[in-house]
Structure formats: C-alpha cells, structure tokens
Amino acid sequence: MTRYFHTLLFFRVVSLLPSFGDLASITESGQTHLDAHTGEAEQSELQNALLRREPLETMDGMRLPADLDAGDDSEVGHQLERETLPDLTVGAAVIDQSGRLVAPTSLPRKPFVNPHDIDVEKARSATPAPAKQPTKNVPKSTKTEDKHTATDDNRNGYHAIGLSICVALLVLVFSVHRKSIKSAAGLRPAGSAESSGSSLEPPSPPRLQDDAQRADEDANAPALSNEAAWIGLQFLGILFLVMGCTRLLVCHGFKMQCDHEYNIGLFFRQDFHKVVLDMVFLFIFGRLAVKSCLPINSLAFLAVVFISALVPSWMNELDFMHHSLSLYQMACSWTVWTWVASLSLLMCVASLAAVHLQHYFFIARPAEKARAVVELIVILCIFVLPVCFQSGFHIHHWYYMWLLAIGCRLPTLLSRGTQAFLIGGYINGIAVYGRDPVLACEAAYDSSYSQQCKFLMACTWNTASGPERPTYMAPDWRTCAAGDYAL
C-alpha cells in the first residue's frame, strides 16, 4: 500500500514539471519585456535631455513645447513661446560638445509685440501727420557736392601755386647763371672772350662766319674722348640722383599722381638698360659733351633738371590736364581747356624751333646743315615712323621730351637750358610712371604672343563659333571705341 502511494506521488511530481517550466519561461519573458521597456524609457529620457537646454534660466525664460501647460493655451502665450524658441533652420542654434542646445548670445531676437499695441500703431499711422515747416538748411547732397567742389578747387589752386613756384625758380636759376656769365665775360680780356667756345646772345651779323667756324670745330671734335666719357658718367650720375629724388617728392612728399605699383625692382629689371641707352643716344646726338655756357656738370644745370622734373606732375594735377596725348584721347575726351593748354605749349615749342632753325639757316655751314638733316631723318625713321600710324599710339611725356631734347643741341644758353628742362621732363616720366611703351597694350600683347606665354595662350574667349584665343582690339578714335586702350 505504501509502495503504491509513493508511485502515485512520483507520477504526480513528474506531471507538474512542465508547469514549472512554463512558469519559468513566463517569468523570464516578463523580465525581458520589463528590461526592454526600461531601456526605452532611459533612451527616451536621454533624448529628451539632449533636446532640452539646461539650465533654462540663461535662455531668457525659454520653454520647449513639452513644458507648456494648460494656462499657456492663448494667442499671447503661443506668440511668446514662438519668439523665444531657437531657430534650427538657419543654423542660429548649435549643439555643444555636451549635447546641449546652445543659442549664441549674438542671436537677434524679435521683441514681443502685443496685438493690442499693433492695433494702436495702425490707428496712429492712419492719422495724417502734420506738415513740416520748410527749413532754410541746404540739402545734405548739395552740401556734399559743394564740399567736394570746394576741395577740388583748393587742390587745383594748390597745384597751380606749386607750378608757379617751379616756373619762378627756373627763371631765377637762368637769371643768376646769365649774370654770372656776364660777370665772367667782363673780367676776361677781349681776345680770350672771342676764343671761348660759347655765346651768350645770338651772334651779330659781322661774327656769323666766326660762330659758324666755331660750331663746325665743335661738331668735328671727338665725341668719345676721355674727357667726354668722364662727362657722360657725371651726366648719368646726375640723372639717377634726380630720378630718385623726384620719385620720393612726387609719390611720397607731395602725394601727387603716381604709379605706386612701380618699384625699384621693376625699374632695374625692365627699364634700367633702356634708360641708359636713351641717355647715351641723347648724350651723343644731343651734343651734351660740347662745351657751352651751361655745362652739364654745373650746379645750374643740375638745378634746372631737378626743378623741371617736378613741373609735369604739377601740371598733371590740374583737372583739364588729366588726359594723355593720343588720337583716341584727343578725339574723345579732351576738354576745351585741355586744347587751350596744349596749343599754348605747342606755341612755345614752335618758338624754340624757330630759334634753332634760325641758327641752321643763317649761321651753320652747309656741312652742319647736312648732318642735322640726316640725323633728323634717321631719328624719325627709327623712333617715330614705325609706331606713329598705329591706333594705340600713346605719346608718353618721357617719349616726346626725349625726342625734343635731342634737337636742342646748340651751345647757347637758351638751347642748352631748354635741353635741361626737357631732360627733367623725361626723368619725371620714368620716375613716376616708368618707361611704358608707346604702343601700350599692343606692345604687351605682341611680346606675350611671341613668347607663347601661358597666361595668354591658355586663355580663351567663348564666342558663338566656339572658344577662341584672345586678340588685341585696337582703339578707334573715329567712333570712340576704346578697345584695349591703356588708360
């Protein structure tokens, strides 16, 4: 009996084992579901913590939509919350390294506007404003224009004064030098005065043959002697000394118009050898080695060159002189006063040319006349005719002053003084702007194209027929089409 009871109890326990397994699985699955629910809650709480900015006190009372309660369900409340929320669309709000939402302090905030205040403002704007009483004050734009006009007038007066001072100094230098020559001539015996190689005044008719013979002897004298070479070196030294002083005074002293991109590196790399060749040519064909009443190694010659190197800059500062000498500028931009000033200068040049022609017609011998004509033709064929018929021909003042200086070759005070003045103008052009080519952009294009420079050859124009290489477009003075004219 007892054995039978134990057998029943055993089977009963065995039958309950599946029930314990189900209970264990239910408990395990419930714990898993509970853990999963807890993880989601923690993740949600973490996300909420990332999206919320803490502490909230530093955001001027900003609250997120989750913080709104039932009392905030009004138009004003929603307007306030919208104004204080950060702008996430334009990058105004950022998230720092800790994961917090940060609004920069420089973020502009719109002030809260009460709808009632808006209605009041509309009512005020509907009321017509009282008419303003006319004032006697001049409009601001007119005052500004008058101020600029007065400033320009003052600058023009300032430059006119500077130009007048330069002219007065030139007259003073010539007067003092002439008096010194007269004093030296009065102390000399009559014979030595006739044997000297210079003449102060235009010679009288009885002495025409003597002066012609003297000029012929000076022309036949060796131009490349040791003394002439030493005088040439002194001339180059004076040239570069005055050039450096002119650059400092014009560009940095008086603050006048100047090419500030032009520096000493560009000068030695591009213009130094050209300037030396110009001056050597001028020294030989301008008869600078010939003895005269104004030697190139004298203090008077240096003073004339230095003062004359400032004159073109003073003239260029005048409003009506802001133009270059070219066919395009003459036909399209010259003013009436520009023409008046240019014609006045042309009359001065014509007067000086008449004085020199008088010497060649009445004093010079036939051989000297022939040499002068041949030299004139050679100079024109080399330096003028190859470029003067181009549309972009730009006559820089260094160019025409250098050409005129070659023609002032007489051993008189007037001719040598004019030559010194023209050399000063040449120095001004080189020191202030550089020795720019007379064909300007056309010369730059030809040089770049012949050297196959990549910055030009790799450049293309998009045209209707396809990409094309850029070409030089010459200015047309007849239609005032600028093209590639170099201003």
For each residue, the residues with C-beta under 8 A, 3 or more apart:
1: 4 5
2: 5 6
3: 6 7
4: 1 7 8
5: 1 2 8 9
6: 2 3 9 10
7: 3 4 10 11
8: 4 5 11 12
9: 5 6 12 13
10: 6 7 13 14
11: 7 8 14 15
12: 8 9 15 16
13: 9 10 16 17
14: 10 11 17
15: 11 12 18
16: 12 13 19 20
17: 13 14 20 21
18: 15 21 22
19: 16 22 23
20: 16 17 23 24
21: 17 18 24 25
22: 18 19 25 26
23: 19 20 26 27
24: 20 21 27 28
25: 21 22 28 29
26: 22 23 29 30
27: 23 24 30 31
28: 24 25 31 32
29: 25 26 32 33
30: 26 27 33 34
31: 27 28 34 35
32: 28 29 35 36
33: 29 30 36 37
34: 30 31 37 38
35: 31 32 38 39
36: 32 33 39 40
37: 33 34 40 41
38: 34 35 41 42
39: 35 36 42 43
40: 36 37 43 44
41: 37 38 44 45
42: 38 39 45 46
43: 39 40 46 47
44: 40 41 47 48
45: 41 42 48 49
46: 42 43 49 50
47: 43 44 50 51
48: 44 45 51 52 66
49: 45 46 52 54 99
50: 46 47 95 99 100
51: 47 48 64 101
52: 48 49 56 64 66 101
53: 56 59 62 100 101 102 103
54: 49 100
55: 58
56: 52 53 59 61 62 63
57:
58: 55
59: 53 56 62 84 103
60: 84 109
61: 56 84
62: 53 56 59 84 85 86 103
63: 56 67 68 81 84
64: 51 52 67 85
65: 68 81
66: 48 52
67: 63 64
68: 63 65 72 73 77 81
69: 72
70: 73
71: 77
72: 68 69 77 78 81
73: 68 70 77 78
74: 77 78
75: 78 79 115
76: 79 80 114 115
77: 68 71 72 73 74 80 81
78: 72 73 74 75 81 82
79: 75 76 82 83 112 113
80: 76 77 83 84 112
81: 63 65 68 72 77 78 84 85
82: 78 79 85
83: 79 80 109 110 112
84: 59 60 61 62 63 80 81 109
85: 62 64 81 82
86: 62 92 93 101 103 107
87: 90 92 93 107
88: 92 93
89:
90: 87
91: 94
92: 86 87 88 103 104 107
93: 86 87 88 101 102 103 104 107
94: 91 101 102 104
95: 50 99 100 101 102
96: 99 100 102
97:
98:
99: 49 50 95 96
100: 50 53 54 95 96
101: 51 52 53 86 93 94 95
102: 53 93 94 95 96
103: 53 59 62 86 92 93 107
104: 92 93 94 107
105:
106:
107: 86 87 92 93 103 104
108:
109: 60 83 84
110: 83 113
111:
112: 79 80 83
113: 79 110 117 118
114: 76 117 118
115: 75 76 118 119
116: 119 120
117: 113 114 120 121
118: 113 114 115 121 122
119: 115 116 122 123
120: 116 117 123 124
121: 117 118 124 125
122: 118 119 125 126
123: 119 120 126 127
124: 120 121 127
125: 121 122
126: 122 123
127: 123 124
128:
129:
130:
131:
132:
133:
134:
135:
136:
137:
138: 142 143 146
139: 142 143
140: 143 144
141: 144 145
142: 138 139 145 146
143: 138 139 140 146 147
144: 140 141 147 148
145: 141 142 148 149
146: 138 142 143 149 150
147: 143 144 150 151
148: 144 145 151 152
149: 145 146 152 153
150: 146 147 153 154
151: 147 148 154 155
152: 148 149 155 156 319
153: 149 150 156 157
154: 150 151 157 158
155: 151 152 158 159 317
156: 152 153 159 160 317 318 319
157: 153 154 160 161
158: 154 155 161 162
159: 155 156 162 163 256 314 317 318
160: 156 157 163 164 318
161: 157 158 164 165
162: 158 159 165 166 254 310 314
163: 159 160 166 167 311 314 315 318
164: 160 161 167 168
165: 161 162 168 169
166: 162 163 169 170 307 308 310 311 314
167: 163 164 170 171 311
168: 164 165 171 172
169: 165 166 172 173 303 307
170: 166 167 173 174 304 307 308 421
171: 167 168 174 175
172: 168 169 175 176
173: 169 170 176 177 300 303 304 307
174: 170 171 177 178 304 413 417
175: 171 172 178 179
176: 172 173 179 180 300
177: 173 174 180 181 293 294 300 413
178: 174 175 181 182 200 413
179: 175 176 182 183
180: 176 177 183 184
181: 177 178 184 185 200 293 413
182: 178 179 185 186 200
183: 179 180 186 187
184: 180 181 187 188
185: 181 182 188 193 200
186: 182 183
187: 183 184
188: 184 185 192 193 196
189: 192 193
190: 193 194
191: 194 195
192: 188 189 195 196
193: 185 188 189 190 196
194: 190 191 210
195: 191 192
196: 188 192 193
197: 214 218 290 291 292 411
198: 291 292 293 411 412
199: 202 203 211 293 411 412
200: 178 181 182 185 293 412 413
201:
202: 199 358 359 412
203: 199 207 208 210 211 363
204: 207 208
205: 208
206:
207: 203 204 210 211
208: 203 204 205 211 212 362 363
209: 212 213
210: 194 203 207 213 214
211: 199 203 207 208 214 215 363
212: 208 209 215 216 363 364 365 368
213: 209 210 216 217 365
214: 197 210 211 217 218
215: 211 212 218 219 363 364 365 368 410 411
216: 212 213 219 220 364 365 367 368
217: 213 214 220 221
218: 197 214 215 221 287 290 291 411
219: 215 216 287 290 368 371
220: 216 217
221: 217 218 225 290
222: 225 228
223: 228 284 289
224: 228 229
225: 221 222 228 229 289
226: 229 230
227: 230 231 289
228: 222 223 224 225 231 232 289
229: 224 225 226 232 233
230: 226 227 233 234
231: 227 228 234 235 288 289 296 297
232: 228 229 235 236 280 283 288 289
233: 229 230 236 237
234: 230 231 237 238 296 297
235: 231 232 238 239 279 283 288 296 297
236: 232 233 239 240 276 279
237: 233 234 240 241
238: 234 235 241 242 296 297 301 302 305
239: 235 236 242 243 275 279 305 423 427
240: 236 237 243 244
241: 237 238 244 245
242: 238 239 245 246 302 305 306 309 424 427
243: 239 240 246 247 309 427 430 431
244: 240 241 247 248 431
245: 241 242 248 249 306 309
246: 242 243 249 250 306 309 310 427 428 431 432
247: 243 244 250 251 252 258 431 432
248: 244 245 251 252 253
249: 245 246 252 253 254 310
250: 246 247 253 254 256 258 310 313 428 431 432
251: 247 248 255 256 258 260 432
252: 247 248 249 255
253: 248 249 250
254: 162 249 250 313
255: 251 252
256: 159 250 251 313 314 316 317
257: 313 316 317 432
258: 247 250 251 313 432 433
259: 262 432 433 434
260: 251
261:
262: 259 266 267 433 434
263: 266 267
264: 267 268
265: 268 269
266: 262 263 269 270 271 434
267: 262 263 264 270 271 272 434
268: 264 265 271 272
269: 265 266 272
270: 266 267 274 434 435
271: 266 267 268 274 275 430 434 435
272: 267 268 269 275 276
273: 276 277
274: 270 271 277 278 435
275: 239 271 272 278 279 430 435
276: 236 272 273 279 280
277: 273 274 280 281
278: 274 275 281 282 402 426
279: 235 236 239 275 276 282 283
280: 232 276 277 283 284
281: 277 278 284 285 406
282: 278 279 285 286 288 402 405 406 423
283: 232 235 279 280 286 288 289
284: 223 280 281 289
285: 281 282 375 379 406 409
286: 282 283 405 406 408 409 419
287: 218 219 290 409 410 411
288: 231 232 235 282 283 296 419
289: 223 225 227 228 231 232 283 284
290: 197 218 219 221 287 409 411
291: 197 198 218 295 411
292: 197 198 295 411 412 413 416
293: 177 181 198 199 200 411 412 413 416
294: 177 298 300 301 304 413 416 417 420
295: 291 292 298 301
296: 231 234 235 238 288 301 420
297: 231 234 235 238 301
298: 294 295 301 302
299: 302 303
300: 173 176 177 294 303 304
301: 238 294 295 296 297 298 304 305 416 420
302: 238 242 298 299 305 306
303: 169 173 299 300 306 307
304: 170 173 174 294 300 301 307 308 417 420 421 424
305: 238 239 242 301 302 308 309 420 421 423 424 427
306: 242 245 246 302 303 309 310 424
307: 166 169 170 173 303 304 310 311 424
308: 166 170 304 305 311 420 421 422 423 424 425 428
309: 242 243 245 246 305 306 312 424 425 427 428 431
310: 162 166 246 249 250 306 307 313 314 424 428
311: 163 166 167 307 308 314 315 421 424 425 428
312: 309 315 316 397 425 428 429 432
313: 250 254 256 257 258 310 316 317 428 432
314: 159 162 163 166 256 310 311 317
315: 163 311 312 318 321
316: 256 257 312 313 321 322
317: 155 156 159 256 257 313 314 321
318: 156 159 160 163 315 321 322 341
319: 152 156 322
320: 323 335 337 338 341
321: 315 316 317 318 338 341
322: 316 318 319
323: 320 329 333 334 335 338
324: 329 394 395 396 487
325: 329 330 342 394 395 396 397 400
326: 329 330 392 393 394 395 477 485
327: 330 331 391 393 477
328: 331 332 333 391 392 475 476 477 480 482 485
329: 323 324 325 326 332 333 334
330: 325 326 327 334 477
331: 327 328 334 477 478 480
332: 328 329 477 480
333: 323 328 329
334: 323 329 330 331 338 339 342
335: 320 323 338 339
336: 339 340
337: 320 340 341
338: 320 321 323 334 335 341 342
339: 334 335 336 342 343
340: 336 337 343 344
341: 318 320 321 337 338 344 345
342: 325 334 338 339 345 346
343: 339 340 346 347
344: 340 341 347 348
345: 341 342 348 349
346: 342 343 349 350
347: 343 344 350 351
348: 344 345 351 352
349: 345 346 352 353 404
350: 346 347 353 354
351: 347 348 354 355
352: 348 349 355 356 408 414 418
353: 349 350 356 357 407
354: 350 351 357 358
355: 351 352 358 359 414 415
356: 352 353 359 360 407 408 410 415
357: 353 354 360 361
358: 202 354 355 361 362 363
359: 202 355 356 362 363 364 410 412
360: 356 357 363 364 368 369 372
361: 357 358 364
362: 208 358 359
363: 203 208 211 212 215 358 359 360
364: 212 215 216 359 360 361 368 369 372
365: 212 213 215 216 368 369
366: 369 370
367: 216 370 371
368: 212 215 216 219 360 364 365 371 372
369: 360 364 365 366 372 373
370: 366 367 373 374
371: 219 367 368 374 375
372: 360 364 368 369 375 376
373: 369 370 376 377
374: 370 371 377 378
375: 285 371 372 378 379
376: 372 373 379 380 407
377: 373 374 380 381
378: 374 375 381 382
379: 285 375 376 382 383 384 403 406
380: 376 377 383 384 385
381: 377 378 384 385
382: 378 379 386
383: 379 380 386 403
384: 379 380 381 387 388 403
385: 380 381 388 389
386: 382 383
387: 384 390 393 438 439
388: 384 385 393
389: 385 393
390: 387 393 439 442 474
391: 327 328 474 475 476 477 483
392: 326 328 439 440 441 442 474 475 483 484 485 486
393: 326 327 387 388 389 390 438 439
394: 324 325 326 436 438 439 440 486
395: 324 325 326 399 400 438
396: 324 325 399 400 429 433 436 438
397: 312 325 400 401 425 426 428 429
398: 401 402 425 426 428 429 430 433 435
399: 395 396 402 403 429 438
400: 325 395 396 397 403 404
401: 397 398 404 405 422 423 425 426 429
402: 278 282 398 399 405 406 422 426
403: 379 383 384 399 400 406 407
404: 349 400 401 407 408 422
405: 282 286 401 402 408 419 422 423 426
406: 281 282 285 286 379 402 403 409
407: 353 356 376 403 404
408: 286 352 356 404 405 415 416 418 419 422
409: 285 286 287 290 406 415 419
410: 215 287 356 359 414 415 416
411: 197 198 199 215 218 287 290 291 292 293 415 416
412: 198 199 200 202 292 293 359 415 416
413: 174 177 178 181 200 292 293 294 416 417
414: 352 355 410 417 418
415: 355 356 408 409 410 411 412 418 419
416: 292 293 294 301 408 410 411 412 413 419 420
417: 174 294 304 413 414 420 421
418: 352 408 414 415 421 422
419: 286 288 405 408 409 415 416 422 423
420: 294 296 301 304 305 308 416 417 423 424
421: 170 304 305 308 311 417 418 424 425
422: 308 401 402 404 405 408 418 419 425 426
423: 239 282 305 308 401 405 419 420 426 427
424: 242 304 305 306 307 308 309 310 311 420 421 427 428
425: 308 309 311 312 397 398 401 421 422 428 429
426: 278 397 398 401 402 405 422 423 429 430
427: 239 242 243 246 305 309 423 424 430 431
428: 246 250 308 309 310 311 312 313 397 398 424 425 431 432
429: 312 396 397 398 399 401 425 426 432 433 435
430: 243 271 275 398 426 427 433 434 435
431: 243 244 246 247 250 309 427 428
432: 246 247 250 251 257 258 259 312 313 428 429
433: 258 259 262 396 398 429 430 436
434: 259 262 266 267 270 271 430
435: 270 271 274 275 398 429 430
436: 394 396 433 440 486
437: 440 443 444
438: 387 393 394 395 396 399 443
439: 387 390 392 393 394 442 443 446
440: 392 394 436 437 443 444 485 486
441: 392 444 445 472 484 485 486
442: 390 392 439 445 446 472 474 484
443: 437 438 439 440 446 447
444: 437 440 441 447 448
445: 441 442 448 449 456 471 472 484
446: 439 442 443 449 450 472
447: 443 444 450 451
448: 444 445 451 453 455 456
449: 445 446 452 453 456
450: 446 447
451: 447 448
452: 449 457
453: 448 449 456 457
454: 457 458
455: 448 458 459
456: 445 448 449 453 459 469 470
457: 452 453 454 469
458: 454 455
459: 455 456 469 470
460: 467 468 469 470
461: 467 468 469 470
462: 467
463: 466 467 468
464:
465: 468
466: 463
467: 460 461 462 463
468: 460 461 463 465 471
469: 456 457 459 460 461
470: 456 459 460 461
471: 445 468
472: 441 442 445 446 484
473: 483 484
474: 390 391 392 442 483 484
475: 328 391 392 481 482 483 484 485
476: 328 391 479 480 481 483
477: 326 327 328 330 331 332 391 480
478: 331
479: 476
480: 328 331 332 476 477
481: 475 476
482: 328 475 485
483: 391 392 473 474 475 476
484: 392 441 442 445 472 473 474 475
485: 326 328 392 440 441 475 482
486: 392 394 436 440 441
487: 324
